[in-house]
């Protein structure tokens, strides 16, 4: 009996030594529970904490971001962000090979009063908000359109806006279309075509009836400039009186703007201009709402505004 008791004692001691060995070598058993919980929390925090958003400003406090493959906007210097319900790739779709770190110029509007993004998804659409991202709407401009190249959207007031797009480019020819809205972007109508198939360089409206299209981006020798005074029902080539000394120098018309009781417009030197470094523009004025234009003066880049 004594031998049995001794054997049991030895067996218990061996078992105890084995248990103590595994306890001391297992970090999960030796680390206090509160330390393990802290480590796990820190690990989860490292995984879940996203990269800080870097604002791309378009106003004093208004900005957007394309990080995380999403489109987001902020109205308070980046303190709070609102996700825009549009696919990032749809904002660059079509014939575009530029930098996708920033949105395409003139393809969006972002102010305190209106956020709007032009997208291409087989058709042309706008996703917009009038309450700083609290609610969003999506409107279809056209159900089908060839892959777009040129794109521009702008509103002149709460109701009237325009979209100018071009697509189906073949060498130096393409199809340019103008769409107008009079209800803040909810519905859009296509204007009549200008029947010009040269590549478009710029365009826009100065009021709800008067608009312009400027064509010819490849080796232009003179402005190819069209005007409508009936909201796109008809388009006619404008007359631009260029002084002889500026012939073949000022060759590409930009979108006109209102200046006092007349319209004003800059005409630049195109992609190959070298007069005075290629950056000087000609300023032209019109007193008949854009039908004819006369030279006013040379303008350097720092004198445009």
Backbone bond lengths (Angstrom), bond angles and torsions (degrees), N, CA, C in turn:
res aa  C-N    CA-C-N  psi(-1)  N-CA   C-N-CA  omega(-1)  CA-C   N-CA-C  phi
1 X - - - 1.465 - - 1.518 110.58 -
2 X 1.317 115.37 -39.83 1.464 120.98 179.95 1.509 110.75 -63.20
3 X 1.351 115.71 -38.99 1.465 120.05 179.58 1.533 110.64 -65.05
4 X 1.334 116.31 -36.35 1.469 119.97 -180.00 1.513 110.79 -65.94
5 X 1.339 116.35 -41.51 1.468 121.38 -179.80 1.517 110.00 -63.36
6 X 1.360 115.60 -43.20 1.472 119.72 -179.75 1.530 109.97 -63.52
7 X 1.321 115.80 -41.65 1.469 119.90 -179.60 1.513 110.85 -63.13
8 X 1.329 117.29 -41.48 1.475 120.77 178.47 1.524 111.05 -64.08
9 X 1.337 115.72 -38.28 1.464 119.80 -179.86 1.526 110.37 -64.65
10 X 1.324 115.01 -43.70 1.457 119.80 179.53 1.526 110.49 -63.11
11 X 1.342 115.71 -41.85 1.456 120.16 179.69 1.521 111.49 -63.45
12 X 1.323 117.58 -40.18 1.466 121.49 179.20 1.519 111.10 -65.59
13 X 1.362 116.09 -40.21 1.463 119.63 179.70 1.533 110.62 -64.98
14 X 1.336 115.70 -41.12 1.465 119.43 178.70 1.524 110.61 -63.19
15 X 1.325 115.67 -43.69 1.480 120.27 179.21 1.520 110.61 -61.89
16 X 1.348 116.77 -42.63 1.463 121.24 179.64 1.520 111.03 -62.94
17 X 1.345 116.36 -41.01 1.465 119.64 179.26 1.528 111.26 -64.43
18 X 1.325 116.96 -39.19 1.474 120.64 179.24 1.522 110.39 -64.94
19 X 1.334 117.02 -43.61 1.464 121.12 179.29 1.516 111.10 -62.50
20 X 1.356 117.36 -43.67 1.464 121.13 179.85 1.527 110.96 -64.38
21 X 1.332 116.35 -36.50 1.473 119.62 179.62 1.528 110.91 -62.82
22 X 1.312 117.44 -48.80 1.477 120.90 -179.79 1.522 111.60 -66.69
23 X 1.317 117.91 -34.36 1.470 121.30 179.84 1.522 110.62 -64.76
24 X 1.383 113.86 -42.38 1.465 117.91 -177.13 1.536 112.26 -74.47
25 X 1.313 119.11 -25.56 1.467 121.47 -177.24 1.515 112.92 -94.76
26 X 1.301 119.78 -9.41 1.471 123.15 179.54 1.528 109.49 -97.34
27 X 1.377 118.84 111.27 1.480 121.00 -177.70 1.514 112.19 -62.89
28 X 1.301 116.87 -27.66 1.467 119.28 -179.44 1.513 111.23 -68.31
29 X 1.372 114.88 -28.01 1.459 118.42 -178.86 1.516 111.82 -90.29
30 X 1.335 117.49 -30.72 1.458 120.58 -176.43 1.515 112.44 -86.94
31 X 1.372 118.48 -24.79 1.465 120.97 -179.54 1.528 109.68 -78.69
32 X 1.318 118.19 127.66 1.467 119.89 178.69 1.518 110.46 -55.56
33 X 1.317 117.77 149.72 1.463 122.79 -175.75 1.511 111.58 -62.10
34 X 1.341 118.55 -36.39 1.464 119.54 -178.77 1.515 111.31 -68.63
35 X 1.366 117.78 -31.30 1.455 120.61 177.08 1.521 110.28 -69.59
36 X 1.337 116.94 -41.93 1.460 120.32 178.44 1.524 110.53 -61.91
37 X 1.319 116.18 -42.18 1.469 120.33 -179.85 1.524 111.05 -62.25
38 X 1.336 117.15 -40.65 1.460 121.80 179.35 1.521 110.81 -65.36
39 X 1.353 116.16 -43.08 1.453 119.68 179.21 1.518 111.06 -62.78
40 X 1.331 116.63 -44.25 1.458 120.88 179.85 1.524 111.11 -62.83
41 X 1.350 116.91 -39.76 1.461 120.70 179.63 1.517 111.19 -64.38
42 X 1.332 116.33 -41.07 1.464 119.97 179.45 1.520 111.17 -66.23
43 X 1.359 116.04 -39.46 1.457 119.55 178.05 1.520 111.07 -62.45
44 X 1.329 117.55 -43.04 1.455 121.79 179.25 1.525 110.69 -65.38
45 X 1.343 115.75 -37.99 1.460 120.09 -179.57 1.524 110.53 -63.67
46 X 1.356 116.27 -40.66 1.453 120.15 179.77 1.527 111.17 -64.38
47 X 1.308 117.58 -34.92 1.454 121.36 -178.92 1.523 111.47 -75.87
48 X 1.333 117.92 -39.63 1.452 122.41 -171.56 1.529 113.44 -86.32
49 X 1.319 118.48 -24.59 1.463 120.53 -174.76 1.528 110.02 -73.10
50 X 1.351 119.12 116.02 1.470 121.95 -176.25 1.527 111.78 -77.35
51 X 1.311 114.53 164.98 1.466 120.66 175.60 1.519 109.62 -64.43
52 X 1.331 118.76 133.78 1.470 120.76 -179.43 1.523 111.45 -57.98
53 X 1.324 116.44 139.45 1.458 121.70 -179.65 1.524 110.14 -74.56
54 X 1.315 116.33 135.15 1.464 121.82 178.04 1.525 107.76 -109.21
55 X 1.329 118.82 111.85 1.471 121.18 -176.05 1.526 112.22 -69.97
56 X 1.333 115.79 141.75 1.456 122.88 168.30 1.523 105.49 -108.06
57 X 1.316 116.35 103.82 1.464 121.03 -169.32 1.520 112.67 -77.27
58 X 1.330 114.74 139.70 1.464 122.33 172.68 1.532 109.69 -124.03
59 X 1.309 116.87 1.84 1.467 123.09 178.37 1.514 108.76 -160.68
60 X 1.318 117.11 -175.25 1.466 120.60 -177.29 1.520 112.26 -58.86
61 X 1.314 117.18 -44.74 1.461 120.85 -178.81 1.521 112.86 -126.56
62 X 1.320 116.66 -2.80 1.470 122.22 -175.40 1.530 109.36 -97.10
63 X 1.336 115.61 133.07 1.456 119.98 -177.21 1.522 109.74 -154.68
64 X 1.328 114.88 169.94 1.459 120.16 174.87 1.523 109.13 -133.94
65 X 1.328 115.37 168.12 1.458 121.29 176.58 1.523 108.35 -143.77
66 X 1.332 115.86 146.03 1.465 121.87 176.62 1.525 110.80 -114.33
67 X 1.313 117.34 18.02 1.452 121.34 -178.84 1.525 111.25 -70.94
68 X 1.339 114.67 158.61 1.473 122.28 178.27 1.527 111.61 60.32
69 X 1.351 116.91 25.44 1.472 122.08 179.92 1.521 112.01 57.56
70 X 1.324 116.42 30.74 1.459 122.20 176.75 1.521 109.48 -130.43
71 X 1.323 115.50 160.34 1.459 121.31 174.88 1.516 107.20 -105.78
72 X 1.319 116.59 122.53 1.460 121.60 -179.38 1.523 109.31 -131.24
73 X 1.333 116.62 152.35 1.459 121.49 179.00 1.520 109.45 -129.92
74 X 1.323 115.08 152.65 1.453 121.32 176.53 1.521 109.30 -135.28
75 X 1.309 115.59 148.45 1.466 121.09 179.58 1.530 111.20 -119.36
76 X 1.336 117.11 6.62 1.469 119.94 -175.61 1.530 111.69 -139.13
77 X 1.327 115.64 47.38 1.469 121.95 176.82 1.522 112.65 64.33
78 X 1.327 118.25 21.53 1.458 120.02 176.78 1.504 115.58 93.66
79 X 1.323 118.40 6.03 1.468 120.05 177.46 1.523 110.86 -66.25
80 X 1.329 116.40 -41.62 1.461 121.06 177.07 1.530 108.80 -131.12
81 X 1.326 115.09 143.99 1.463 121.04 -177.95 1.521 110.76 -121.87
82 X 1.328 115.39 146.38 1.459 122.00 176.85 1.521 108.34 -121.35
83 X 1.322 116.73 127.93 1.461 120.22 179.31 1.521 110.19 -78.67
84 X 1.334 116.23 135.01 1.465 122.46 177.26 1.528 108.17 -90.10
85 X 1.326 118.69 127.31 1.464 120.82 -177.02 1.531 113.04 -78.72
86 X 1.315 115.63 66.70 1.463 121.41 177.56 1.523 107.61 -146.61
87 X 1.327 116.88 143.79 1.455 120.74 178.83 1.525 109.75 -72.20
88 X 1.316 116.10 132.17 1.457 120.54 -178.61 1.526 111.47 -57.93
89 X 1.328 117.53 -42.65 1.468 120.69 -177.63 1.526 112.06 -62.94
90 X 1.338 117.66 -28.94 1.462 120.98 -179.12 1.523 111.81 -67.95
91 X 1.341 117.33 -20.40 1.460 121.33 179.29 1.528 111.46 -79.00
92 X 1.329 117.09 -17.03 1.464 121.32 -179.02 1.526 111.99 -115.20
93 X 1.327 116.86 -1.15 1.462 120.72 -174.94 1.520 110.74 -63.92
94 X 1.325 115.33 156.00 1.453 120.39 -177.74 1.511 110.63 105.25
95 X 1.318 116.38 -153.59 1.464 121.94 -177.82 1.527 109.01 -90.72
96 X 1.335 114.86 80.32 1.460 119.93 -179.87 1.521 108.40 -142.23
97 X 1.328 116.48 128.25 1.458 121.22 -178.39 1.520 111.51 -129.34
98 X 1.329 116.13 19.85 1.458 119.86 -177.46 1.511 113.16 -87.18
99 X 1.311 115.52 -164.08 1.453 123.70 -178.90 1.529 110.38 -69.87
100 X 1.323 116.35 124.01 1.461 120.79 179.17 1.523 112.37 -100.20
101 X 1.319 115.67 16.30 1.465 119.97 175.16 1.521 110.99 -84.22
102 X 1.337 116.17 -18.95 1.458 122.03 176.33 1.517 108.94 -132.71
103 X 1.326 116.38 153.68 1.459 120.78 -179.53 1.524 110.89 -66.76
104 X 1.325 116.25 153.09 1.460 121.43 179.21 1.530 109.22 -66.73
105 X 1.311 116.15 132.91 1.463 121.29 -179.47 1.525 110.54 -56.29
106 X 1.320 115.90 136.23 1.466 124.47 178.17 1.527 114.24 71.31
107 X 1.333 118.44 4.15 1.462 120.54 179.42 1.523 112.63 -93.30
108 X 1.308 117.18 3.40 1.464 121.08 -178.82 1.521 109.78 -152.07
109 X 1.330 114.84 163.15 1.466 122.43 173.93 1.521 106.71 -129.33
110 X 1.323 117.70 131.55 1.459 120.33 178.21 1.519 109.34 -144.03
111 X 1.336 115.43 102.10 1.455 123.07 177.14 1.524 107.84 -133.47
112 X 1.322 116.61 179.09 1.461 120.06 176.16 1.521 111.95 -65.40
113 X 1.323 116.80 -23.73 1.469 120.66 -175.47 1.528 113.63 -100.10
114 X 1.331 117.64 -22.84 1.461 118.96 -175.56 1.526 110.73 -150.50
115 X 1.329 115.13 131.86 1.463 121.90 169.79 1.518 106.77 -119.72
116 X 1.326 117.18 125.69 1.467 120.79 -177.08 1.521 108.86 -147.18
117 X 1.344 114.73 135.74 1.462 120.85 -177.18 1.524 109.26 -130.71
118 X 1.343 115.01 125.24 1.458 122.14 -179.70 1.531 108.53 -88.29
119 X 1.335 117.04 127.82 1.460 120.33 -177.21 1.523 110.82 -131.41
120 X 1.337 114.26 156.44 1.464 121.14 178.33 1.518 108.73 -121.44
121 X 1.330 116.14 118.51 1.467 122.54 179.67 1.525 108.91 -136.40
122 X 1.324 115.57 52.63 1.456 120.32 -172.36 1.519 110.42 87.86
123 X 1.314 116.20 -37.76 1.457 124.53 170.76 1.514 108.59 -122.67
124 X 1.324 116.31 179.37 1.463 121.21 -179.34 1.529 108.74 -104.90
125 X 1.331 116.13 130.99 1.461 121.29 -177.73 1.528 110.28 -135.33
126 X 1.319 115.67 159.14 1.465 121.27 170.60 1.521 108.52 -126.93
127 X 1.311 116.39 133.50 1.455 123.22 173.57 1.515 106.63 -110.10
128 X 1.333 117.37 124.37 1.463 118.57 -172.07 1.526 113.08 -144.79
129 X 1.326 114.27 157.98 1.462 122.78 177.22 1.524 108.62 -138.25
130 X 1.324 115.91 138.93 1.463 121.35 177.99 1.519 111.90 -111.14
131 X 1.340 116.53 8.26 1.470 120.38 -178.18 1.524 111.54 -134.57
132 X 1.321 115.52 40.44 1.464 123.20 176.26 1.522 112.62 56.56
133 X 1.327 115.65 40.11 1.453 119.98 172.53 1.512 115.98 87.64
134 X 1.327 117.59 3.95 1.464 119.05 176.55 1.526 110.14 -65.38
135 X 1.326 116.33 -42.03 1.466 121.88 176.17 1.519 108.84 -135.64
136 X 1.329 115.94 152.13 1.460 121.82 -179.31 1.522 110.10 -128.74
137 X 1.325 115.85 148.13 1.455 122.49 174.26 1.516 108.95 -127.49
138 X 1.334 115.40 153.29 1.455 120.55 175.71 1.509 108.39 -126.48
139 X 1.331 116.10 126.21 1.458 121.59 -179.61 1.525 109.47 -119.12
140 X 1.316 115.77 143.00 1.461 121.82 177.60 1.525 109.50 -94.86
141 X 1.326 116.00 123.71 1.460 120.86 176.22 1.523 109.40 -83.19
142 X 1.313 115.69 -46.99 1.463 121.07 174.28 1.522 108.21 -152.49
143 X 1.333 116.58 139.74 1.459 121.53 -175.43 1.526 112.26 -68.62
144 X 1.336 116.70 -34.21 1.460 120.49 -177.82 1.525 109.90 -135.33
145 X 1.334 114.88 142.19 1.462 119.90 176.84 1.525 107.57 -162.59
146 X 1.336 117.82 142.72 1.476 119.71 177.29 1.522 109.98 -60.72
147 X 1.329 117.80 159.86 1.471 120.40 177.55 1.526 111.53 -48.60
148 X 1.318 116.29 125.57 1.466 120.26 -170.46 1.531 111.60 -84.57
149 X 1.325 114.56 150.28 1.469 122.20 173.50 1.530 108.95 -112.08
150 X 1.321 117.28 -77.48 1.466 121.56 179.08 1.523 109.11 -76.71
151 X 1.334 116.75 139.76 1.466 121.31 177.10 1.522 109.31 -148.34
152 X 1.322 115.34 135.36 1.457 120.18 179.22 1.529 109.33 -153.22
153 X 1.327 116.21 133.30 1.461 121.42 177.46 1.526 108.34 -134.35
154 X 1.336 115.20 139.07 1.462 119.85 179.40 1.517 109.79 -158.04
155 X 1.335 115.96 148.18 1.465 122.32 173.78 1.520 109.15 -116.30
156 X 1.337 116.23 137.68 1.456 121.21 177.86 1.522 111.62 -93.40
157 X 1.335 117.02 -22.91 1.460 122.41 176.63 1.525 108.05 -156.32
158 X 1.321 117.90 -167.56 1.459 120.68 -176.29 1.525 112.28 -64.15
159 X 1.319 117.09 -28.54 1.464 120.68 -172.97 1.517 113.90 -104.58
160 X 1.330 116.85 -43.95 1.470 120.12 -169.79 1.524 112.34 -94.67
161 X 1.330 114.02 128.54 1.450 120.02 175.59 1.518 110.70 -146.83
162 X 1.321 116.59 167.87 1.460 120.91 179.57 1.521 111.16 -139.61
163 X 1.315 114.67 153.01 1.462 123.01 172.93 1.524 107.56 -128.94
164 X 1.320 116.55 129.69 1.464 122.27 175.58 1.523 106.80 -118.74
165 X 1.334 116.75 124.16 1.454 120.87 -179.64 1.524 109.82 -136.11
166 X 1.319 115.23 153.10 1.463 120.15 174.39 1.517 108.56 -134.05
167 X 1.338 116.13 154.13 1.454 120.07 179.47 1.509 111.56 -164.28
168 X 1.325 114.47 -176.83 1.461 121.44 179.53 1.524 111.12 59.00
169 X 1.337 116.05 43.55 1.468 120.28 -176.35 1.521 110.80 -72.47
170 X 1.319 115.40 136.11 1.456 123.49 172.08 1.517 107.41 -133.14
171 X 1.340 116.58 109.33 1.455 121.63 -175.76 1.531 109.84 55.40
172 X 1.331 117.97 -112.69 1.467 120.83 -176.81 1.523 112.33 -106.43
173 X 1.346 117.28 20.68 1.462 121.00 179.84 1.531 109.49 -124.05
174 X 1.318 116.63 148.33 1.449 121.68 177.13 1.531 110.00 -161.67
175 X 1.333 115.61 175.76 1.458 122.32 -179.09 1.525 108.55 -109.13
176 X 1.336 116.83 121.33 1.467 121.82 -179.68 1.519 109.81 -112.16
177 X 1.337 115.71 133.41 1.458 121.44 -177.22 1.526 110.19 -132.40
178 X 1.328 115.14 144.24 1.469 121.95 178.50 1.526 108.66 -116.35
179 X 1.325 116.09 133.65 1.458 122.35 176.02 1.524 109.06 -122.65
180 X 1.328 116.11 143.12 1.461 121.53 -179.34 1.525 110.40 -125.14
181 X 1.333 116.27 150.54 1.455 122.66 172.63 1.520 109.48 -129.81
182 X 1.315 116.04 143.07 1.469 121.26 176.23 1.520 111.86 -121.94
183 X 1.331 116.21 11.27 1.466 119.49 -179.92 1.529 112.21 -129.47
184 X 1.322 115.78 33.44 1.458 119.80 175.18 1.511 115.30 80.56
185 X 1.330 118.02 8.01 1.459 120.69 177.16 1.507 114.72 109.33
186 X 1.334 116.82 0.19 1.473 119.77 -178.68 1.522 111.65 -71.93
187 X 1.329 116.79 -40.60 1.463 121.02 177.22 1.526 109.01 -131.53
188 X 1.351 115.41 152.76 1.462 121.76 -176.58 1.516 109.71 -134.58
189 X 1.329 115.90 147.60 1.463 120.17 175.92 1.523 109.13 -127.53
190 X 1.315 114.71 144.27 1.461 121.03 179.63 1.522 110.04 -85.78
191 X 1.319 117.41 133.11 1.459 120.92 176.66 1.522 109.54 -82.64
192 X 1.314 116.32 171.67 1.457 119.87 174.83 1.525 110.08 -67.64
193 X 1.326 114.80 154.69 1.454 119.73 -176.97 1.527 110.11 -80.94
194 X 1.323 115.72 149.10 1.468 120.39 179.69 1.526 112.24 -79.35
195 X 1.344 116.48 -12.41 1.471 122.81 -176.35 1.520 113.33 67.59
196 X 1.321 116.24 16.90 1.464 121.28 174.80 1.529 107.70 -103.99
197 X 1.328 117.55 130.68 1.465 120.98 -177.34 1.530 112.83 -114.91
198 X 1.327 118.17 8.74 1.466 120.17 173.27 1.529 109.26 -68.50
199 X 1.325 117.54 160.91 1.455 120.77 179.41 1.523 109.83 -65.92
200 X 1.343 115.87 133.02 1.456 119.40 -179.47 1.524 110.34 -83.14
201 X 1.340 115.08 141.99 1.455 120.47 179.17 1.506 113.44 -108.72
202 X 1.349 116.64 -30.32 1.462 120.12 -178.82 1.523 108.78 -166.22
203 X 1.298 116.26 171.04 1.455 121.07 178.80 1.507 110.46 175.05
204 X 1.338 115.69 165.16 1.451 119.37 178.83 1.507 111.65 166.53
205 X 1.337 115.06 172.94 1.453 122.21 179.40 1.525 109.79 -115.90
206 X 1.337 115.72 149.49 1.463 121.00 175.72 1.529 110.77 -106.38
207 X 1.326 117.15 -17.18 1.457 122.61 171.77 1.526 107.48 -156.12
208 X 1.315 118.09 -173.35 1.454 120.60 -172.29 1.527 113.41 -71.02
209 X 1.315 117.74 -12.61 1.467 121.01 -179.88 1.521 113.98 -115.18
210 X 1.329 117.83 -28.36 1.464 122.02 -170.61 1.520 111.74 -102.56
211 X 1.334 114.22 116.61 1.455 119.25 -179.37 1.515 111.99 -137.39
212 X 1.339 115.55 168.04 1.466 120.92 -174.18 1.525 110.57 -142.31
213 X 1.337 115.16 149.85 1.457 122.74 174.04 1.522 108.06 -133.47
214 X 1.328 116.18 131.28 1.461 121.53 -179.24 1.523 108.63 -117.86
215 X 1.334 116.53 121.61 1.462 122.40 -174.49 1.529 111.23 -113.05
216 X 1.353 114.02 164.31 1.458 120.44 172.83 1.504 112.94 94.02
217 X 1.334 118.09 86.96 1.461 121.46 -178.95 1.524 112.78 -107.40
218 X 1.333 117.47 -11.79 1.466 121.04 -178.53 1.527 109.69 -105.84
219 X 1.332 115.54 111.00 1.471 122.21 178.93 1.537 112.93 49.18
220 X 1.323 118.64 53.23 1.470 119.67 179.05 1.522 111.00 -70.28
221 X 1.347 115.52 146.64 1.470 120.36 177.66 1.534 111.41 -115.71
222 X 1.321 116.62 -13.43 1.463 121.59 176.15 1.524 108.20 -162.65
223 X 1.330 118.49 159.16 1.463 120.49 -179.86 1.532 111.34 -64.09
224 X 1.320 115.29 140.29 1.467 122.52 173.95 1.525 105.27 -120.23
225 X 1.329 115.68 92.45 1.458 122.14 -160.62 1.525 110.94 -128.51
226 X 1.349 116.44 128.11 1.460 121.23 -175.12 1.529 110.77 -122.97
227 X 1.337 114.87 149.56 1.451 121.30 -176.36 1.522 110.02 -130.92
228 X 1.330 116.08 145.03 1.462 122.52 168.87 1.518 108.60 -123.70
229 X 1.323 116.29 140.43 1.465 120.83 176.45 1.532 111.07 -120.40
230 X 1.345 114.86 10.71 1.461 119.68 179.76 1.529 111.24 -132.58
231 X 1.351 115.71 40.61 1.472 122.50 175.35 1.521 112.68 59.35
232 X 1.320 116.49 35.95 1.446 120.06 173.36 1.508 116.10 89.93
233 X 1.327 118.09 4.75 1.463 118.89 176.24 1.524 110.75 -67.84
234 X 1.344 116.37 -38.02 1.460 120.72 176.22 1.524 109.29 -135.60
235 X 1.326 115.99 147.63 1.459 122.90 176.38 1.523 108.58 -126.04
236 X 1.331 116.14 133.69 1.464 121.03 -179.42 1.523 109.76 -132.70
237 X 1.337 115.21 146.76 1.452 118.71 179.52 1.516 110.51 -71.37
238 X 1.331 116.02 128.95 1.457 121.39 179.68 1.525 110.19 -78.69
239 X 1.334 115.63 156.22 1.458 121.92 177.33 1.523 108.79 -99.48
240 X 1.320 116.36 120.58 1.463 121.34 179.21 1.524 108.31 -116.31
241 X 1.326 115.78 116.71 1.469 121.68 -177.44 1.532 108.87 -90.99
242 X 1.312 115.86 97.87 1.460 121.47 -177.78 1.527 109.18 -98.35
243 X 1.328 118.27 123.06 1.468 120.47 178.17 1.527 110.89 -56.64
244 X 1.318 115.81 150.54 1.465 120.97 -174.27 1.521 112.61 -55.72
245 X 1.340 116.36 -37.72 1.464 118.69 -176.82 1.533 113.17 -69.39
246 X 1.333 116.23 -13.79 1.463 119.97 179.84 1.530 112.52 -108.92
247 X 1.336 116.43 5.66 1.462 119.40 176.86 1.535 109.49 -61.41
248 X 1.334 116.02 136.29 1.459 123.85 -179.35 1.522 112.52 64.46
249 X 1.311 116.62 13.43 1.468 121.14 173.70 1.524 109.48 -107.98
250 X 1.333 116.14 -57.26 1.463 120.25 175.90 1.529 107.66 -91.83
251 X 1.364 115.34 107.20 1.472 118.69 -166.60 1.529 114.71 -126.27
252 X 1.344 118.76 -13.67 1.464 120.04 -177.76 1.523 110.93 -127.99
253 X 1.337 115.43 115.86 1.459 120.59 -178.11 1.531 111.21 -79.25
254 X 1.325 115.96 139.94 1.456 122.28 174.94 1.531 108.83 -100.39
255 X 1.318 117.05 173.51 1.460 120.49 -177.24 1.527 110.77 -68.01
256 X 1.324 118.20 128.17 1.467 121.28 178.86 1.526 112.65 -66.09
257 X 1.324 114.88 168.32 1.468 121.32 177.95 1.524 108.55 -148.56
258 X 1.317 115.62 157.38 1.456 120.40 179.87 1.516 109.89 -78.06
259 X 1.322 115.27 138.03 1.460 121.46 179.28 1.526 107.46 -143.71
260 X 1.310 116.95 100.47 1.460 120.15 -177.10 1.518 110.99 65.65
261 X 1.343 116.56 -126.40 1.463 121.30 -178.18 1.524 112.11 -98.51
262 X 1.326 117.61 17.77 1.465 120.42 -178.95 1.525 109.39 -143.49
263 X 1.324 115.70 178.24 1.458 121.63 174.33 1.524 109.43 -104.95
264 X 1.317 115.48 147.74 1.466 121.15 177.31 1.527 108.89 -126.92
265 X 1.327 115.06 155.67 1.460 119.62 -178.02 1.525 109.35 -154.46
266 X 1.328 116.01 143.70 1.457 121.44 172.51 1.522 108.96 -99.44
267 X 1.327 115.99 139.99 1.454 121.58 173.09 1.525 106.96 -119.85
268 X 1.334 115.89 119.65 1.458 119.34 -175.64 1.530 111.56 -95.89
269 X 1.325 115.82 -177.07 1.468 121.32 -172.97 1.532 113.67 -94.13
270 X 1.323 117.07 6.66 1.451 118.91 179.48 1.516 112.36 72.91
271 X 1.335 117.48 -175.03 1.472 120.95 -174.96 1.526 114.34 -72.01
272 X 1.332 117.70 -16.31 1.472 119.33 -175.06 1.526 113.33 -114.79
273 X 1.325 117.81 10.48 1.461 120.16 -176.60 1.517 113.22 -67.45
274 X 1.340 116.26 141.26 1.466 120.44 178.07 1.524 112.34 -133.26
275 X 1.318 117.82 9.44 1.465 120.69 178.89 1.529 109.34 -71.03
276 X 1.324 116.77 122.92 1.463 122.72 -178.66 1.532 111.04 51.60
277 X 1.328 115.45 42.15 1.461 120.03 178.91 1.517 114.10 86.65
278 X 1.323 117.26 -1.17 1.453 120.80 176.84 1.505 115.99 83.69
279 X 1.331 117.28 -1.06 1.466 119.64 -174.42 1.527 112.93 -104.42
280 X 1.308 117.92 -15.18 1.468 120.79 179.25 1.522 109.64 -70.80
281 X 1.332 116.20 140.04 1.463 121.99 178.66 1.517 110.19 -118.55
282 X 1.312 114.63 161.94 1.454 119.46 172.97 1.514 109.49 -100.91
283 X 1.322 116.76 135.82 1.461 120.89 176.77 1.526 108.33 -100.81
284 X 1.320 115.84 127.92 1.455 122.57 -178.58 1.523 109.48 -122.16
285 X 1.346 116.07 149.31 1.463 122.19 -177.88 1.518 110.68 -122.83
286 X 1.345 115.28 149.43 1.462 121.33 176.69 1.524 109.20 -132.34
287 X 1.333 115.51 132.63 1.471 120.99 177.35 1.525 111.88 -109.64
288 X 1.352 116.94 4.83 1.465 119.93 178.78 1.533 111.25 -121.05
289 X 1.341 114.46 34.47 1.465 122.09 175.22 1.523 113.14 63.79
290 X 1.323 116.20 36.43 1.448 120.79 169.76 1.504 117.47 97.66
291 X 1.335 118.04 2.62 1.458 119.99 -179.27 1.524 110.94 -77.07
292 X 1.333 117.77 -43.40 1.470 122.42 178.09 1.520 109.68 -127.46
293 X 1.342 115.00 148.85 1.463 121.27 -176.31 1.528 109.62 -133.58
294 X 1.344 115.66 138.63 1.456 121.60 178.39 1.525 110.23 -123.33
295 X 1.324 114.91 145.74 1.464 121.26 -179.06 1.527 111.01 -65.37
296 X 1.337 114.72 138.97 1.460 120.44 178.15 1.526 111.64 -114.06
297 X 1.351 116.84 -53.24 1.467 119.30 -176.72 1.525 110.87 -169.37
298 X 1.327 115.65 165.77 1.455 120.85 168.81 1.525 108.44 -80.70
299 X 1.318 115.61 146.56 1.462 120.30 -178.84 1.524 108.98 -134.57
300 X 1.330 116.54 128.18 1.450 121.36 175.28 1.527 108.67 -86.99
301 X 1.347 117.94 161.65 1.469 120.27 -175.96 1.514 114.84 -53.75
302 X 1.335 117.90 -36.97 1.466 120.16 -177.55 1.531 112.35 -80.48
303 X 1.336 117.93 -0.62 1.463 121.18 178.60 1.530 112.37 -105.70
304 X 1.339 117.97 1.16 1.460 120.89 -174.26 1.519 112.07 -67.56
305 X 1.301 117.62 -38.48 1.475 120.17 -176.13 1.519 112.19 -94.52
